[in-house]
Amino acid sequence: MGLSSLILAGLGIVAVMFHYVTHSVIWGIVCTLLLVTAFVLGTVEMKRKEKQGDFVSNMYNFAMLGHGTSGVVTVVCGIMCIIANVMHK
């Protein structure tokens, strides 16, 4: 589940790029769904590993990388989207 979180975060970043190029609402929904799913999967995997006692926070923890990447990209892109929509109108 950790690797799938990281893969979904990567796909979400690619979808964000398509969204910014095309300004399509569909791409906006797709990137939001991918990033939120990656965030949730990373959280679930980290909680599961913590209960098992084998949670290690190092650079090779895919759940933590996917969780952190998707969280940061979601917040930054959300702020950029708000700014773009306020400045556009």
Rosetta blueprint (number, residue, H / E / L):
1 M L
2 G H
3 L H
4 S H
5 S H
6 L H
7 I H
8 L H
9 A H
10 G H
11 L H
12 G H
13 I H
14 V H
15 A H
16 V H
17 M H
18 F H
19 H H
20 Y H
21 V H
22 T H
23 H L
24 S L
25 V H
26 I H
27 W H
28 G H
29 I H
30 V H
31 C H
32 T H
33 L H
34 L H
35 L H
36 V H
37 T H
38 A H
39 F H
40 V H
41 L H
42 G H
43 T H
44 V H
45 E H
46 M H
47 K H
48 R H
49 K H
50 E H
51 K H
52 Q H
53 G L
54 D L
55 F L
56 V L
57 S L
58 N L
59 M L
60 Y L
61 N L
62 F H
63 A H
64 M H
65 L H
66 G H
67 H H
68 G H
69 T H
70 S H
71 G H
72 V H
73 V H
74 T H
75 V H
76 V H
77 C H
78 G H
79 I H
80 M H
81 C H
82 I H
83 I H
84 A H
85 N H
86 V H
87 M H
88 H H
89 K L
